Amino acid sequence: MKTLLISGSPRKNGESDYFLKELEGKLKGEIIRYDAYKSEIKGCVDCRYCWTHDRCAFPDFKELDDVIREVDNIVIASPIYFSEVTGRLLDFLSKCQVYWSNKYIRKSPIEMTEKKGALILAYAGHCEEEKPYSTMKILMNMMGVKEYFPLITTPDTDNVPASEDKEALKKIEELAEFLNR
């Protein structure tokens, strides 16, 4: 079993990353981690190469593309900024346009493993979860996620750090069980 963990947090030891580290310690199999803020992957420039090819024209996405096509699980964790996941995470994942183009433009969906997926969101309050959850479900669907774990949130990080959010930590344990099945 292979699990891809993607962090959208700019903070190395932020709340989102705390949950990914907790989850990582509970998962079976190989774990592959990408951090959007450390990655050299640039955003999609709408060159439309993927309108006629099943790969992105830019080599920066090749390694992650290969990983996405073969993993069994994908988990994305991000803080919420202005009612959305981080801009760098969106930029980083915009290269998934290749999957959309193959499905809807080329009418030849890319073969990849069916996956389980989950989204973890951290925020300080006064945010809506529906928008980032919807955005990430669209992206994860393009990456082959067919079965989703319910959204995990820690909604008051200014007052309750992730390490003290007992409800969210319990859901992280349940997520590990879901992914390990």
Buried (B, 14 or more C-beta within 10 A) or exposed (E): BBBBBBBBBBEEEBBBBBBBBBBBEEBEEEBBBBBBBEBEBEBBEEEEBBBEEBBBEBEBBEBBBEBBBBBBBBBBBBBBBEEBBBBBBBBBBBBBBBBBBBBEEBEEBBEBEEBBBBBBBBBBEEBEBEBBBEBBBEBBBBBBBEEBBEBBBBBBBEEBBBEEBEEBBEBBEEBBEBBBE
